[in-house]
């Protein structure tokens, strides 16, 4: 095993390390995706594409992989610079744009694993899943729950996220979190802390994005890294409507 990854030994075989090095991973969204990108790069994934049209803002710094010197610059270029400072030989490709119906197929093309960390302000995240599934490309959905993290995996055999949508209500990430909370209650593992957060968020007077903490960003990044590794090395995983949840607040 090459020196860079020598401390990965025992956890990964040499052949597994070589295999993940070549796998092209697409990260849609450079918010929580910025943390996932660093985690998978350090683990050994060296072919990473990141897509986002946003610039870094001060409010991103509580949980995303940026610094004050990045404020005002594009997220994709800022995270690319950081990733190349970790591994200058890595193949880091970026698209400084938002994914839309005109570019989505071109962006997805050629990737074997995708991370769907797109904002649910449009139907693009659902279209992203649909197109990836048609191409038999597994998709991971990461969610920052503050004191915990949630990851749902979509593949050609699983359900899509909007299978849990309610009537004609516009689907968003809160529905996934509420579904996960209900699921845990059904199986006798209630997440009371999460129910309280959901209720408080829904009762806020202003229309604001969900609250998130740095704790969950790194927790969800580690979960995604482990799952991508398992998918690439053909290990068994759970797919939606099952999911993975981890919390430090139980």
GIHU-V282206 format. One record per run of one state. SS is the DSSP state (~ for helix, > for strand, _ for the rest). FROM is the first residue (numbers start at 0). TO is the last residue. If there is no record, write none. Layout:
ss->SS from->FROM to->TO
ss->SS from->FROM to->TO
This chain:
ss->_ from->0 to->1
ss->~ from->2 to->7
ss->> from->8 to->8
ss->_ from->9 to->10
ss->> from->11 to->11
ss->_ from->12 to->12
ss->~ from->13 to->21
ss->_ from->22 to->22
ss->> from->23 to->27
ss->_ from->28 to->30
ss->~ from->31 to->42
ss->_ from->43 to->45
ss->> from->46 to->50
ss->_ from->51 to->53
ss->> from->54 to->54
ss->_ from->55 to->56
ss->~ from->57 to->61
ss->_ from->62 to->66
ss->~ from->67 to->69
ss->_ from->70 to->72
ss->> from->73 to->73
ss->~ from->74 to->85
ss->_ from->86 to->89
ss->> from->90 to->94
ss->_ from->95 to->102
ss->~ from->103 to->107
ss->_ from->108 to->111
ss->> from->112 to->115
ss->_ from->116 to->122
ss->~ from->123 to->133
ss->_ from->134 to->136
ss->> from->137 to->143
ss->_ from->144 to->146
ss->> from->147 to->153
ss->_ from->154 to->159
ss->~ from->160 to->163
ss->_ from->164 to->171
ss->~ from->172 to->185
ss->_ from->186 to->190
ss->~ from->191 to->201
ss->_ from->202 to->212
ss->~ from->213 to->231
ss->_ from->232 to->242
ss->> from->243 to->246
ss->_ from->247 to->249
